Amino acid sequence: MTKDFITDYGTITVRNAMFEEDNGTDLFEGIELKDENGDIIEIAGYQDVDELSVDYIEKLIEITR
């Protein structure tokens, strides 16, 4: 599932993703936020992309910057 959000940071594409643990063998669920420049922010933990809001996406970006 992929969804685009128009935010104060530009268009952010959010999608569900699987990430690799540091040990190189285990996987975990999360979401990936990708901006117009191709920069990616990985957020651990499953979230329903359809349920996310622009305000929530902007807060995630603020926290990780």
N, C-alpha and C positions, 0 to 999 in steps of 0.2 A: 504494500500500500504506500503510495506517494501522494503528498499534498503540498501545494505551494501556498505560502503566506506572504502577504505584502506587509512589511514591517518598517519601522524607522531605520532599520539596517539594510533595507532593500528587500528584494524577493528572496525568501528562504525556502528551500525545498526540504521537506521533512519526510523521512521514510523509515520503516522498520528495518532493522539490520541485525546481523549476528556478528559478534566481536570475539576475538581470540584472547584468552587469558594470557597473562605474562608467562605462564609455564609452557605455552605453545601447543597444548593438547586440548584444553577445555574451551568450550564456547559459552557465551552468554548473550541474552537478548538485550536489545536497546533500541534507541532511535538515533538517526544521523541527521544533523542539520547542515545543509550545504548552502553557502551564499553564492552570489553572482560571480565572485572571483574564483570559485572552486574550493575555498577554504571549508574544512569540515570540522564539526564539533560532534564528538561521540558522547551520548548520554546513556549510562547503564540503566537497565530496568525496562521491562515491557511497558509500553504505553499505546493506547489506541489512538492512532494518528487522526482519525475522524473526530475524536472528542477534544482535541487540542485547540486552544484559542491563540490569537495573535498576541494577546497580553502575556500568556504563559510562555510562548516562544521567545518573546523579547526578554522576559525575566531569565530564562535559561541562558540566553546569550550574554546578558549582563553578568550573571554569576560566573560564567566560564572565561570571561575576558580579563 
